[in-house]
Amino acid sequence: MTRVLITGFITIDFIAHVEGFPSTMVPEQAKELDVACGGRAANQAMALTAIESEVALLARVGSDEHATLLTDELLEIGVGTEFVQQSPSMTGIRLIAEQADGTRQVNVFRGANDYLSVDDLNRRAESIREFAVVGVTTEPAGAISVRALEIAEAAGIPTVLTHAPSAKPVTDRVLAAAGVVITSDTTCSGLLDPGVAREHPEAALRALIQRGARSAVLLTRTRAILAIGDDIREVASPGRLDTEDAVDAFAAGLMQGLAAGDGMEPSVLRGVRTANLLVD
Protein backbone atom coordinates (compact mmCIF):
# COMPACT_ATOMS: atom_id res chain seq x y z
CA MET A 1 0.00 0.00 0.00
CA THR A 2 1.16 3.54 -0.70
CA ARG A 3 0.05 6.86 0.70
CA VAL A 4 -1.00 9.52 -1.78
CA LEU A 5 -2.71 12.83 -1.06
CA ILE A 6 -4.65 14.61 -3.81
CA THR A 7 -6.05 18.12 -3.61
CA GLY A 8 -8.35 19.75 -6.12
CA PHE A 9 -12.00 19.77 -7.13
CA ILE A 10 -14.57 17.09 -6.36
CA THR A 11 -18.10 17.15 -7.76
CA ILE A 12 -21.31 15.26 -8.22
CA ASP A 13 -21.57 14.38 -11.92
CA PHE A 14 -24.87 14.05 -13.74
CA ILE A 15 -24.04 12.22 -16.98
CA ALA A 16 -26.66 12.17 -19.73
CA HIS A 17 -25.90 9.59 -22.44
CA VAL A 18 -26.98 11.07 -25.76
CA GLU A 19 -26.76 10.30 -29.47
CA GLY A 20 -25.89 13.90 -30.34
CA PHE A 21 -25.42 17.28 -28.72
CA PRO A 22 -28.36 19.68 -28.49
CA SER A 23 -28.65 22.70 -30.76
CA THR A 24 -29.83 26.11 -29.63
CA MET A 25 -33.44 25.37 -30.53
CA VAL A 26 -33.76 21.57 -30.35
CA PRO A 27 -33.16 19.63 -27.13
CA GLU A 28 -31.49 16.22 -27.23
CA GLN A 29 -33.23 13.34 -25.46
CA ALA A 30 -30.94 11.35 -23.15
CA LYS A 31 -31.10 7.56 -23.31
CA GLU A 32 -29.71 7.11 -19.78
CA LEU A 33 -28.72 9.28 -16.81
CA ASP A 34 -25.93 8.34 -14.40
CA VAL A 35 -24.97 10.04 -11.13
CA ALA A 36 -21.37 9.61 -9.99
CA CYS A 37 -18.46 11.12 -8.09
CA GLY A 38 -16.44 13.41 -10.32
CA GLY A 39 -13.89 16.16 -10.57
CA ARG A 40 -10.27 15.56 -11.45
CA ALA A 41 -9.12 15.01 -7.85
CA ALA A 42 -11.88 12.52 -7.02
CA ASN A 43 -11.37 10.66 -10.30
CA GLN A 44 -7.68 10.17 -9.55
CA ALA A 45 -8.39 9.11 -5.98
CA MET A 46 -10.90 6.51 -7.17
CA ALA A 47 -8.43 5.22 -9.75
CA LEU A 48 -5.80 4.84 -7.02
CA THR A 49 -8.14 2.72 -4.90
CA ALA A 50 -8.83 0.57 -7.98
CA ILE A 51 -5.11 -0.26 -8.16
CA GLU A 52 -4.97 -0.86 -4.40
CA SER A 53 -3.20 2.30 -3.30
CA GLU A 54 -4.06 4.13 -0.10
CA VAL A 55 -5.21 7.65 -0.94
CA ALA A 56 -6.80 10.65 0.76
CA LEU A 57 -8.46 13.79 -0.58
CA LEU A 58 -8.05 17.36 0.61
CA ALA A 59 -11.08 19.13 -0.79
CA ARG A 60 -14.36 20.92 -0.11
CA VAL A 61 -18.00 19.82 -0.34
CA GLY A 62 -21.17 21.74 0.40
CA SER A 63 -23.71 21.54 3.19
CA ASP A 64 -26.38 19.81 1.08
CA GLU A 65 -27.51 16.25 0.46
CA HIS A 66 -25.03 15.92 -2.40
CA ALA A 67 -22.17 16.28 0.11
CA THR A 68 -23.31 13.19 2.01
CA LEU A 69 -23.82 11.24 -1.22
CA LEU A 70 -20.34 12.19 -2.42
CA THR A 71 -18.42 11.49 0.81
CA ASP A 72 -20.30 8.25 1.49
CA GLU A 73 -19.46 6.91 -1.97
CA LEU A 74 -15.80 7.91 -1.64
CA LEU A 75 -15.57 6.24 1.77
CA GLU A 76 -17.25 3.11 0.47
CA ILE A 77 -14.59 2.60 -2.19
CA GLY A 78 -11.76 3.33 0.24
CA VAL A 79 -10.82 6.99 -0.32
CA GLY A 80 -9.77 8.81 2.84
CA THR A 81 -12.02 11.82 3.48
CA GLU A 82 -10.58 13.09 6.77
CA PHE A 83 -9.39 16.25 5.00
CA VAL A 84 -12.68 16.89 3.16
CA GLN A 85 -14.50 19.83 4.74
CA GLN A 86 -18.00 21.22 4.38
CA SER A 87 -18.59 24.77 3.15
CA PRO A 88 -21.61 27.10 3.32
CA SER A 89 -22.45 26.41 -0.30
CA MET A 90 -23.83 23.75 -2.60
CA THR A 91 -21.53 20.89 -3.51
CA GLY A 92 -19.84 21.29 -6.90
CA ILE A 93 -21.75 19.84 -9.84
CA ARG A 94 -20.83 18.85 -13.38
CA LEU A 95 -23.58 18.45 -15.99
CA ILE A 96 -22.21 16.18 -18.73
CA ALA A 97 -23.68 15.18 -22.07
CA GLU A 98 -21.73 12.17 -23.36
CA GLN A 99 -21.92 10.45 -26.75
CA ALA A 100 -21.16 6.78 -27.33
CA ASP A 101 -17.63 7.56 -28.56
CA GLY A 102 -16.83 9.34 -25.27
CA THR A 103 -17.10 12.87 -26.67
CA ARG A 104 -18.47 15.19 -23.99
CA GLN A 105 -19.98 18.59 -23.41
CA VAL A 106 -19.51 19.69 -19.80
CA ASN A 107 -20.99 22.49 -17.71
CA VAL A 108 -19.48 23.05 -14.26
CA PHE A 109 -20.89 24.65 -11.12
CA ARG A 110 -17.86 25.13 -8.88
CA GLY A 111 -19.86 25.62 -5.68
CA ALA A 112 -18.07 24.55 -2.50
CA ASN A 113 -14.83 23.97 -4.42
CA ASP A 114 -14.27 27.73 -4.41
CA TYR A 115 -13.96 27.60 -0.62
CA LEU A 116 -10.77 25.53 -0.86
CA SER A 117 -8.06 27.90 0.38
CA VAL A 118 -4.38 28.32 1.13
CA ASP A 119 -5.34 28.27 4.81
CA ASP A 120 -6.79 24.76 4.36
CA LEU A 121 -3.33 23.65 3.24
CA ASN A 122 -1.39 25.56 5.89
CA ARG A 123 -3.50 24.08 8.71
CA ARG A 124 -2.72 20.59 7.41
CA ALA A 125 0.91 21.11 6.44
CA GLU A 126 2.17 18.65 9.05
CA SER A 127 -0.20 15.94 7.81
CA ILE A 128 0.68 16.65 4.16
CA ARG A 129 4.34 15.96 4.93
CA GLU A 130 3.48 12.41 6.00
CA PHE A 131 2.41 11.32 2.51
CA ALA A 132 4.64 9.60 -0.02
CA VAL A 133 3.34 11.62 -3.01
CA VAL A 134 1.18 14.73 -3.32
CA GLY A 135 -1.03 15.17 -6.39
CA VAL A 136 -2.47 18.58 -7.27
CA THR A 137 -4.85 19.66 -10.02
CA THR A 138 -5.02 23.02 -11.75
CA GLU A 139 -8.73 23.54 -11.06
CA PRO A 140 -8.26 25.67 -7.89
CA ALA A 141 -6.69 29.12 -7.93
CA GLY A 142 -2.98 29.12 -8.76
CA ALA A 143 -1.97 30.19 -5.24
CA ILE A 144 -3.66 27.08 -3.80
CA SER A 145 -1.94 24.72 -6.23
CA VAL A 146 1.42 26.38 -5.60
CA ARG A 147 1.07 26.18 -1.80
CA ALA A 148 0.26 22.47 -1.88
CA LEU A 149 3.26 21.84 -4.13
CA GLU A 150 5.55 23.99 -1.95
CA ILE A 151 4.63 22.17 1.27
CA ALA A 152 5.39 18.81 -0.33
CA GLU A 153 8.56 20.04 -2.03
CA ALA A 154 9.97 21.38 1.25
CA ALA A 155 9.57 17.89 2.73
CA GLY A 156 11.21 16.19 -0.25
CA ILE A 157 7.95 14.60 -1.40
CA PRO A 158 7.40 13.95 -5.14
CA THR A 159 4.64 16.11 -6.61
CA VAL A 160 2.38 15.63 -9.63
CA LEU A 161 0.36 18.44 -11.22
CA THR A 162 -2.49 17.31 -13.50
CA HIS A 163 -4.01 19.92 -15.76
CA ALA A 164 -7.77 20.33 -15.96
CA PRO A 165 -8.82 22.04 -19.20
CA SER A 166 -9.90 25.63 -18.62
CA ALA A 167 -10.07 29.04 -20.25
CA LYS A 168 -7.97 30.23 -17.29
CA PRO A 169 -4.23 30.07 -18.17
CA VAL A 170 -1.81 28.18 -15.94
CA THR A 171 1.02 30.45 -14.78
CA ASP A 172 4.72 29.70 -15.06
CA ARG A 173 4.94 29.81 -11.26
CA VAL A 174 2.53 26.88 -10.96
CA LEU A 175 4.44 24.87 -13.59
CA ALA A 176 7.79 25.48 -11.92
CA ALA A 177 6.48 24.34 -8.52
CA ALA A 178 5.57 20.83 -9.71
CA GLY A 179 7.83 17.83 -10.00
CA VAL A 180 5.98 16.64 -13.09
CA VAL A 181 3.13 18.16 -15.12
CA ILE A 182 0.56 15.93 -16.85
CA THR A 183 -1.75 16.94 -19.69
CA SER A 184 -3.07 15.57 -22.97
CA ASP A 185 -3.58 16.87 -26.48
CA THR A 186 -7.37 16.94 -25.93
CA THR A 187 -7.42 18.37 -22.37
CA CYS A 188 -4.68 20.99 -22.60
CA SER A 189 -6.67 24.21 -23.13
CA GLY A 190 -5.38 26.88 -20.75
CA LEU A 191 -1.93 25.29 -20.79
CA LEU A 192 -1.02 24.57 -24.42
CA ASP A 193 -2.41 25.34 -27.84
CA PRO A 194 -4.41 22.17 -28.64
CA GLY A 195 -3.40 22.33 -32.31
CA VAL A 196 0.31 22.45 -31.46
CA ALA A 197 -0.08 19.70 -28.85
CA ARG A 198 -1.81 17.48 -31.39
CA GLU A 199 0.43 18.15 -34.40
CA HIS A 200 3.77 18.81 -32.68
CA PRO A 201 3.67 17.18 -29.22
CA GLU A 202 7.44 17.24 -28.71
CA ALA A 203 7.51 20.99 -29.44
CA ALA A 204 4.62 21.50 -27.00
CA LEU A 205 6.56 19.67 -24.28
CA ARG A 206 9.66 21.77 -24.93
CA ALA A 207 7.50 24.87 -24.52
CA LEU A 208 6.43 23.66 -21.06
CA ILE A 209 10.06 23.02 -20.09
CA GLN A 210 11.02 26.49 -21.30
CA ARG A 211 8.28 27.94 -19.12
CA GLY A 212 9.83 26.32 -16.05
CA ALA A 213 8.37 22.80 -15.81
CA ARG A 214 11.03 20.39 -14.54
CA SER A 215 9.41 17.45 -16.29
CA ALA A 216 6.18 17.02 -18.22
CA VAL A 217 4.09 14.27 -19.79
CA LEU A 218 1.86 14.84 -22.81
CA LEU A 219 -0.62 12.06 -23.52
CA THR A 220 -1.84 11.44 -27.06
CA ARG A 221 -4.18 8.81 -28.46
CA THR A 222 -1.38 6.22 -28.78
CA ARG A 223 1.56 7.28 -26.59
CA ALA A 224 2.80 8.99 -23.47
CA ILE A 225 5.62 11.44 -24.24
CA LEU A 226 7.89 12.38 -21.34
CA ALA A 227 10.20 15.39 -21.25
CA ILE A 228 12.83 15.77 -18.55
CA GLY A 229 14.77 18.88 -19.39
CA ASP A 230 15.98 18.47 -22.99
CA ASP A 231 15.52 14.69 -22.92
CA ILE A 232 12.31 13.44 -24.57
CA ARG A 233 11.20 9.81 -24.41
CA GLU A 234 7.96 8.03 -25.21
CA VAL A 235 5.95 4.96 -24.24
CA ALA A 236 3.58 3.48 -26.80
CA SER A 237 0.08 2.52 -25.70
CA PRO A 238 -2.34 -0.02 -27.17
CA GLY A 239 -5.24 1.94 -25.64
CA ARG A 240 -6.27 5.56 -25.96
CA LEU A 241 -4.63 7.90 -23.43
CA ASP A 242 -5.96 11.36 -24.27
CA THR A 243 -9.49 11.18 -22.79
CA GLU A 244 -10.31 12.73 -19.42
CA ASP A 245 -10.75 9.33 -17.76
CA ALA A 246 -7.50 8.03 -19.26
CA VAL A 247 -5.55 11.09 -18.07
CA ASP A 248 -6.79 10.58 -14.51
CA ALA A 249 -6.06 6.85 -14.57
CA PHE A 250 -2.59 7.55 -15.99
CA ALA A 251 -1.93 10.10 -13.23
CA ALA A 252 -2.99 7.54 -10.62
CA GLY A 253 -0.58 4.92 -11.97
CA LEU A 254 2.27 7.42 -12.20
CA MET A 255 1.70 8.53 -8.59
CA GLN A 256 1.60 4.92 -7.43
CA GLY A 257 4.96 4.36 -9.10
CA LEU A 258 6.54 7.45 -7.54
CA ALA A 259 5.15 6.52 -4.12
CA ALA A 260 6.77 3.10 -4.48
CA GLY A 261 10.13 4.77 -5.13
CA ASP A 262 10.25 4.16 -8.89
CA GLY A 263 11.93 6.66 -11.20
CA MET A 264 10.03 8.85 -13.63
CA GLU A 265 10.28 6.59 -16.70
CA PRO A 266 9.05 3.38 -15.00
CA SER A 267 6.31 5.43 -13.31
CA VAL A 268 5.18 6.69 -16.73
CA LEU A 269 5.05 3.07 -17.93
CA ARG A 270 2.96 2.18 -14.88
CA GLY A 271 0.68 5.10 -15.70
CA VAL A 272 0.14 3.80 -19.25
CA ARG A 273 -0.64 0.33 -17.97
CA THR A 274 -3.08 1.72 -15.40
CA ALA A 275 -4.90 3.77 -18.02
CA ASN A 276 -5.19 0.71 -20.27
CA LEU A 277 -6.43 -1.39 -17.35
CA LEU A 278 -9.06 0.99 -16.01
CA VAL A 279 -10.39 2.68 -19.15
CA ASP A 280 -12.32 0.85 -21.85
C-alpha positions as CSV (number, residue, x, y, z in Angstrom):
1,M,0.0,0.0,0.0
2,T,1.2,3.5,-0.7
3,R,0.1,6.9,0.7
4,V,-1.0,9.5,-1.8
5,L,-2.7,12.8,-1.1
6,I,-4.6,14.6,-3.8
7,T,-6.0,18.1,-3.6
8,G,-8.4,19.7,-6.1
9,F,-12.0,19.8,-7.1
10,I,-14.6,17.1,-6.4
11,T,-18.1,17.1,-7.8
12,I,-21.3,15.3,-8.2
13,D,-21.6,14.4,-11.9
14,F,-24.9,14.1,-13.7
15,I,-24.0,12.2,-17.0
16,A,-26.7,12.2,-19.7
17,H,-25.9,9.6,-22.4
18,V,-27.0,11.1,-25.8
19,E,-26.8,10.3,-29.5
20,G,-25.9,13.9,-30.3
21,F,-25.4,17.3,-28.7
22,P,-28.4,19.7,-28.5
23,S,-28.6,22.7,-30.8
24,T,-29.8,26.1,-29.6
25,M,-33.4,25.4,-30.5
26,V,-33.8,21.6,-30.4
27,P,-33.2,19.6,-27.1
28,E,-31.5,16.2,-27.2
29,Q,-33.2,13.3,-25.5
30,A,-30.9,11.4,-23.2
31,K,-31.1,7.6,-23.3
32,E,-29.7,7.1,-19.8
33,L,-28.7,9.3,-16.8
34,D,-25.9,8.3,-14.4
35,V,-25.0,10.0,-11.1
36,A,-21.4,9.6,-10.0
37,C,-18.5,11.1,-8.1
38,G,-16.4,13.4,-10.3
39,G,-13.9,16.2,-10.6
40,R,-10.3,15.6,-11.5
41,A,-9.1,15.0,-7.8
42,A,-11.9,12.5,-7.0
43,N,-11.4,10.7,-10.3
44,Q,-7.7,10.2,-9.6
45,A,-8.4,9.1,-6.0
46,M,-10.9,6.5,-7.2
47,A,-8.4,5.2,-9.8
48,L,-5.8,4.8,-7.0
49,T,-8.1,2.7,-4.9
50,A,-8.8,0.6,-8.0
51,I,-5.1,-0.3,-8.2
52,E,-5.0,-0.9,-4.4
53,S,-3.2,2.3,-3.3
54,E,-4.1,4.1,-0.1
55,V,-5.2,7.7,-0.9
56,A,-6.8,10.6,0.8
57,L,-8.5,13.8,-0.6
58,L,-8.1,17.4,0.6
59,A,-11.1,19.1,-0.8
60,R,-14.4,20.9,-0.1
61,V,-18.0,19.8,-0.3
62,G,-21.2,21.7,0.4
63,S,-23.7,21.5,3.2
64,D,-26.4,19.8,1.1
65,E,-27.5,16.2,0.5
66,H,-25.0,15.9,-2.4
67,A,-22.2,16.3,0.1
68,T,-23.3,13.2,2.0
69,L,-23.8,11.2,-1.2
70,L,-20.3,12.2,-2.4
71,T,-18.4,11.5,0.8
72,D,-20.3,8.2,1.5
73,E,-19.5,6.9,-2.0
74,L,-15.8,7.9,-1.6
75,L,-15.6,6.2,1.8
76,E,-17.2,3.1,0.5
77,I,-14.6,2.6,-2.2
78,G,-11.8,3.3,0.2
79,V,-10.8,7.0,-0.3
80,G,-9.8,8.8,2.8
81,T,-12.0,11.8,3.5
82,E,-10.6,13.1,6.8
83,F,-9.4,16.3,5.0
84,V,-12.7,16.9,3.2
85,Q,-14.5,19.8,4.7
86,Q,-18.0,21.2,4.4
87,S,-18.6,24.8,3.1
88,P,-21.6,27.1,3.3
89,S,-22.5,26.4,-0.3
90,M,-23.8,23.7,-2.6
91,T,-21.5,20.9,-3.5
92,G,-19.8,21.3,-6.9
93,I,-21.7,19.8,-9.8
94,R,-20.8,18.9,-13.4
95,L,-23.6,18.5,-16.0
96,I,-22.2,16.2,-18.7
97,A,-23.7,15.2,-22.1
98,E,-21.7,12.2,-23.4
99,Q,-21.9,10.5,-26.7
100,A,-21.2,6.8,-27.3
101,D,-17.6,7.6,-28.6
102,G,-16.8,9.3,-25.3
103,T,-17.1,12.9,-26.7
104,R,-18.5,15.2,-24.0
105,Q,-20.0,18.6,-23.4
106,V,-19.5,19.7,-19.8
107,N,-21.0,22.5,-17.7
108,V,-19.5,23.1,-14.3
109,F,-20.9,24.7,-11.1
110,R,-17.9,25.1,-8.9
111,G,-19.9,25.6,-5.7
112,A,-18.1,24.5,-2.5
113,N,-14.8,24.0,-4.4
114,D,-14.3,27.7,-4.4
115,Y,-14.0,27.6,-0.6
116,L,-10.8,25.5,-0.9
117,S,-8.1,27.9,0.4
118,V,-4.4,28.3,1.1
119,D,-5.3,28.3,4.8
120,D,-6.8,24.8,4.4
121,L,-3.3,23.7,3.2
122,N,-1.4,25.6,5.9
123,R,-3.5,24.1,8.7
124,R,-2.7,20.6,7.4
125,A,0.9,21.1,6.4
126,E,2.2,18.7,9.1
127,S,-0.2,15.9,7.8
128,I,0.7,16.6,4.2
129,R,4.3,16.0,4.9
130,E,3.5,12.4,6.0
131,F,2.4,11.3,2.5
132,A,4.6,9.6,0.0
133,V,3.3,11.6,-3.0
134,V,1.2,14.7,-3.3
135,G,-1.0,15.2,-6.4
136,V,-2.5,18.6,-7.3
137,T,-4.9,19.7,-10.0
138,T,-5.0,23.0,-11.8
139,E,-8.7,23.5,-11.1
140,P,-8.3,25.7,-7.9
141,A,-6.7,29.1,-7.9
142,G,-3.0,29.1,-8.8
143,A,-2.0,30.2,-5.2
144,I,-3.7,27.1,-3.8
145,S,-1.9,24.7,-6.2
146,V,1.4,26.4,-5.6
147,R,1.1,26.2,-1.8
148,A,0.3,22.5,-1.9
149,L,3.3,21.8,-4.1
150,E,5.5,24.0,-1.9
151,I,4.6,22.2,1.3
152,A,5.4,18.8,-0.3
153,E,8.6,20.0,-2.0
154,A,10.0,21.4,1.2
155,A,9.6,17.9,2.7
156,G,11.2,16.2,-0.2
157,I,7.9,14.6,-1.4
158,P,7.4,14.0,-5.1
159,T,4.6,16.1,-6.6
160,V,2.4,15.6,-9.6
161,L,0.4,18.4,-11.2
162,T,-2.5,17.3,-13.5
163,H,-4.0,19.9,-15.8
164,A,-7.8,20.3,-16.0
165,P,-8.8,22.0,-19.2
166,S,-9.9,25.6,-18.6
167,A,-10.1,29.0,-20.2
168,K,-8.0,30.2,-17.3
169,P,-4.2,30.1,-18.2
170,V,-1.8,28.2,-15.9
171,T,1.0,30.5,-14.8
172,D,4.7,29.7,-15.1
173,R,4.9,29.8,-11.3
174,V,2.5,26.9,-11.0
175,L,4.4,24.9,-13.6
176,A,7.8,25.5,-11.9
177,A,6.5,24.3,-8.5
178,A,5.6,20.8,-9.7
179,G,7.8,17.8,-10.0
180,V,6.0,16.6,-13.1
181,V,3.1,18.2,-15.1
182,I,0.6,15.9,-16.8
183,T,-1.7,16.9,-19.7
184,S,-3.1,15.6,-23.0
185,D,-3.6,16.9,-26.5
186,T,-7.4,16.9,-25.9
187,T,-7.4,18.4,-22.4
188,C,-4.7,21.0,-22.6
189,S,-6.7,24.2,-23.1
190,G,-5.4,26.9,-20.8
191,L,-1.9,25.3,-20.8
192,L,-1.0,24.6,-24.4
193,D,-2.4,25.3,-27.8
194,P,-4.4,22.2,-28.6
195,G,-3.4,22.3,-32.3
196,V,0.3,22.5,-31.5
197,A,-0.1,19.7,-28.8
198,R,-1.8,17.5,-31.4
199,E,0.4,18.2,-34.4
200,H,3.8,18.8,-32.7
201,P,3.7,17.2,-29.2
202,E,7.4,17.2,-28.7
203,A,7.5,21.0,-29.4
204,A,4.6,21.5,-27.0
205,L,6.6,19.7,-24.3
206,R,9.7,21.8,-24.9
207,A,7.5,24.9,-24.5
208,L,6.4,23.7,-21.1
209,I,10.1,23.0,-20.1
210,Q,11.0,26.5,-21.3
211,R,8.3,27.9,-19.1
212,G,9.8,26.3,-16.1
213,A,8.4,22.8,-15.8
214,R,11.0,20.4,-14.5
215,S,9.4,17.4,-16.3
216,A,6.2,17.0,-18.2
217,V,4.1,14.3,-19.8
218,L,1.9,14.8,-22.8
219,L,-0.6,12.1,-23.5
220,T,-1.8,11.4,-27.1
221,R,-4.2,8.8,-28.5
222,T,-1.4,6.2,-28.8
223,R,1.6,7.3,-26.6
224,A,2.8,9.0,-23.5
225,I,5.6,11.4,-24.2
226,L,7.9,12.4,-21.3
227,A,10.2,15.4,-21.3
228,I,12.8,15.8,-18.5
229,G,14.8,18.9,-19.4
230,D,16.0,18.5,-23.0
231,D,15.5,14.7,-22.9
232,I,12.3,13.4,-24.6
233,R,11.2,9.8,-24.4
234,E,8.0,8.0,-25.2
235,V,6.0,5.0,-24.2
236,A,3.6,3.5,-26.8
237,S,0.1,2.5,-25.7
238,P,-2.3,0.0,-27.2
239,G,-5.2,1.9,-25.6
240,R,-6.3,5.6,-26.0
241,L,-4.6,7.9,-23.4
242,D,-6.0,11.4,-24.3
243,T,-9.5,11.2,-22.8
244,E,-10.3,12.7,-19.4
245,D,-10.8,9.3,-17.8
246,A,-7.5,8.0,-19.3
247,V,-5.6,11.1,-18.1
248,D,-6.8,10.6,-14.5
249,A,-6.1,6.8,-14.6
250,F,-2.6,7.6,-16.0
251,A,-1.9,10.1,-13.2
252,A,-3.0,7.5,-10.6
253,G,-0.6,4.9,-12.0
254,L,2.3,7.4,-12.2
255,M,1.7,8.5,-8.6
256,Q,1.6,4.9,-7.4
257,G,5.0,4.4,-9.1
258,L,6.5,7.5,-7.5
259,A,5.1,6.5,-4.1
260,A,6.8,3.1,-4.5
261,G,10.1,4.8,-5.1
262,D,10.3,4.2,-8.9
263,G,11.9,6.7,-11.2
264,M,10.0,8.8,-13.6
265,E,10.3,6.6,-16.7
266,P,9.1,3.4,-15.0
267,S,6.3,5.4,-13.3
268,V,5.2,6.7,-16.7
269,L,5.1,3.1,-17.9
270,R,3.0,2.2,-14.9
271,G,0.7,5.1,-15.7
272,V,0.1,3.8,-19.2
273,R,-0.6,0.3,-18.0
274,T,-3.1,1.7,-15.4
275,A,-4.9,3.8,-18.0
276,N,-5.2,0.7,-20.3
277,L,-6.4,-1.4,-17.3
278,L,-9.1,1.0,-16.0
279,V,-10.4,2.7,-19.1
280,D,-12.3,0.9,-21.9
